[in-house]
Amino acid sequence: MKPLSSAVKTLAAELRLPIYQPERIRDEAAQERIRALDADVMVVVAYGQILPASLIDAPRLGTLNVHGSLLPRHRGPAPVEWAILRGDSETGVTIMQMDSGVDTGPILAQARTPIAPHEQAGLLSGRLAELGARLLVETLDALKGGRATAMPQPVEGAIQAPRLRSEDGKLNPATMSAEEIDRRVRAVAERLGCWITIKGIELKVLKGHVNGDRGEGIPVETRDGVYVVDEVQPPGRRAMSAAAWTRGRR
């Protein structure tokens, strides 16, 4: 399998820094190669594999994780999406010392940011990435100078942000409120896709809004109000405005 590229890898290549991408981090050869660096600190960001304790504890100052939520809220692989799905008004970034648990390590620093009413997960993720990068640099500087203090995570408020499933993108106006549909579209439409059946046709919903000005969107009666579909992608066709799809059907 070809290793994935990223902005970090691209910049590292431009700076002629060594790049190593093991397919399985639990392979002993991979761990030995990383431990041989004798690093002061290791940083993990959105990494899809579980690190063994022997690797987490190897750096002199430990291993830091940049997590896209205000821990202990939203532990797990999809914190940004679940912050929107659960209707949170704010979220943020946490820099923590990793331990053997899933996002359970002691907290070194946090930064908060509000979630805008119509903000989608992609835009929010980008903002959190910038916020997290600045906070990480500050935290590393404090760690180097001996000014960083890790505080255990509080027991109260711990909640999971499990991996998203295709079912999370299914929209059912008969059982869901307009607000719930809006949160689902903003949270998972870009990553998984959201689907709704209108006039017997299953449409992929890309954007919409709750009540307010209906404009040329498609109003959908929900359990408690109206959700307006603004942008769709019909089966086998390109993305288009809801108005264009409606005109095409005429």
URBELDA-V110198 format. One record per residue. N is the residue number from 1. PHI is phi in radians with two decimals (* if undefined). Layout:
BEGIN
n: [N:N]
phi: [PHI:PHI]
END
This chain:
BEGIN
n: [1:2:3:4:5:6:7:8:9:10:11:12:13:14:15:16:17:18:19:20:21:22:23:24:25:26:27:28:29:30:31:32:33:34:35:36:37:38:39:40:41:42:43:44:45:46:47:48:49:50:51:52:53:54:55:56:57:58:59:60:61:62:63:64:65:66:67:68:69:70:71:72:73:74:75:76:77:78:79:80:81:82:83:84:85:86:87:88:89:90:91:92:93:94:95:96:97:98:99:100:101:102:103:104:105:106:107:108:109:110:111:112:113:114:115:116:117:118:119:120:121:122:123:124:125:126:127:128:129:130:131:132:133:134:135:136:137:138:139:140:141:142:143:144:145:146:147:148:149:150:151:152:153:154:155:156:157:158:159:160:161:162:163:164:165:166:167:168:169:170:171:172:173:174:175:176:177:178:179:180:181:182:183:184:185:186:187:188:189:190:191:192:193:194:195:196:197:198:199:200:201:202:203:204:205:206:207:208:209:210:211:212:213:214:215:216:217:218:219:220:221:222:223:224:225:226:227:228:229:230:231:232:233:234:235:236:237:238:239:240:241:242:243:244:245:246:247:248:249:250]
phi: [*:-1.27:-1.06:-1.25:-1.64:-2.81:-1.09:-1.13:-1.12:-1.06:-1.16:-1.06:-1.14:-1.11:-1.53:1.04:-1.56:-1.10:-2.16:-2.38:-2.21:-1.21:-1.19:-2.25:-1.24:-1.49:-1.13:-1.06:-1.09:-1.15:-1.14:-1.09:-1.13:-1.26:-1.12:-1.15:-1.20:0.92:-1.26:-1.26:-2.65:-2.15:-2.11:-2.09:-2.35:0.87:-1.62:-1.51:-2.07:-1.53:-1.45:-1.22:-1.03:-1.09:-1.49:-1.05:-1.52:-1.16:-1.15:-1.02:-1.80:1.52:-2.05:-1.76:-2.17:-1.75:-2.02:-1.49:-2.82:-1.64:-0.98:-1.50:-1.32:1.17:-1.36:2.29:-1.41:-2.30:-1.18:-1.18:-1.11:-1.27:-1.09:-1.30:-1.01:-1.58:1.29:-1.13:-1.55:-2.57:-2.56:2.97:-2.26:-2.12:-1.80:-2.27:-1.42:-1.25:-2.30:-1.35:-1.48:-1.64:1.02:-1.95:-1.22:-1.12:-1.59:-1.71:-2.82:-2.47:-2.41:-1.84:-2.69:-1.27:-1.75:-1.15:-0.96:-1.93:-1.28:-1.63:-1.06:-1.10:-1.15:-1.11:-1.06:-1.11:-1.14:-1.18:-1.10:-1.17:-1.09:-1.16:-1.10:-1.13:-1.18:-1.13:-1.06:-1.09:-1.20:-1.09:-1.12:-1.18:-1.15:-1.09:-1.52:1.29:-1.78:-1.51:-2.17:-1.56:-1.91:-1.03:-1.19:-1.18:-1.28:-1.21:1.54:-1.22:-2.62:-1.59:-2.16:-1.17:-1.02:-1.25:-2.08:-1.05:-1.11:-1.17:-1.70:-1.46:-1.84:-2.18:-1.06:-1.22:-2.00:-1.86:-1.40:-1.09:-1.14:-1.14:-1.08:-1.05:-1.13:-1.14:-1.12:-1.17:-1.45:-2.16:-1.05:-1.26:-1.60:-1.89:1.76:-2.14:-2.23:-2.46:-1.74:-2.22:0.95:1.40:-2.04:-1.45:-1.94:-1.50:-1.61:-1.78:-2.63:-3.04:-2.74:-1.66:0.79:1.04:-1.24:-1.39:0.89:-1.81:-1.27:-1.73:-1.31:-2.13:-1.27:-1.92:-1.07:-2.39:3.09:-2.20:-1.93:-1.82:-1.46:-1.80:-2.46:-2.38:-2.36:-1.19:-0.99:1.26:-2.23:-1.39:-1.20:-2.71:-1.22:-1.08:-1.11:-1.14:-1.13:-1.13:-1.11:-1.11:-1.24:-1.21]
END
